[in-house]
Amino acid sequence: MGLFDDLNNFLETRLEEFLRNNPHLELQALEEQLEQQEADAMGLLADLQRQEKRLRDDILSTAKEVQLWHERIEKAKQADRTDLVGPAQEREAALLRQGNLLWGQMQGVKERMKRSQELVLQIQARRKEVQAKIVAAQAARAAASSSATNSETTGWTQSASHRSGSDDQLDEKFRRWELEKELEELKKEIIP
C-alpha cells in the first residue's frame, strides 16, 4: 500500500501546486465544494424535518393514549375497581415517560434543524463571496489580457513609428552624405 499512498500524496501535492498557480481554478473548485456542502446541508435539513414530523406524530399518538388511560383510570376509580386502577396508572406513567422522551428528542431535532439552517445560510453567504471573487478574477484576467494585447499592439505601433522616424532621419543623413560625395566628385572633375 506504500506505493499507492506515495502516488496519492504526489498527486495531491501536484494538484495543490496547480491550484495555487491557477487561483481562478482554485476558486471554482472551492465554489463546487461549497455547492456540494450546501446540497448536503439541505439534505440533512430535509431529513431532520422528516424526523421532526415523525416525532410530532408519535407525541400526538402517545398523548392520545395517555388521555385514553387517564379516562380508564377515572372510570375504574368510579367503579371502585382498585385492581385496575394501579396497573392503569402504571401504564399512564410509562406513556408519560415515553412522551417526555419523545418531546426531548423532538427538541433535539429542532435544535439541530436550527443549526443546519444557520449552516445553510453561512454556506450560501460564503458561496456568494466566492462567486463575487470569481467574477472579479475573471474581470481582472480579461483586463490583464486586454491590457497585454493593447500594450503589445501599442509597442509594435510605437516601435514601427519610431523605426520609421529613425529610418527617415537615417535616410536623410544618407542622402546628404551621398549629395556631398557627388558634389566632391563634381568639384574634382571641374577643378583638376
Buried (B, 14 or more C-beta within 10 A) or exposed (E): EEEEEEEEEEEEEEEEEEBEEEEBEBBBBBBEEBEEBBEEBBEBBEBBEEBBEBBBEBBEEBBEBBEBBBEBBEEBBEEEEEEBBEEBBEBBEEBBEBBEEBBEBBEBBBEBBEBBBEBBEBBEEBBEEBEEBBEEBEEEEEEEEEEEEEEEEEEEEEEEEEEEEEEEEEEEEEEEEEEEEEEEEEEEEEEE
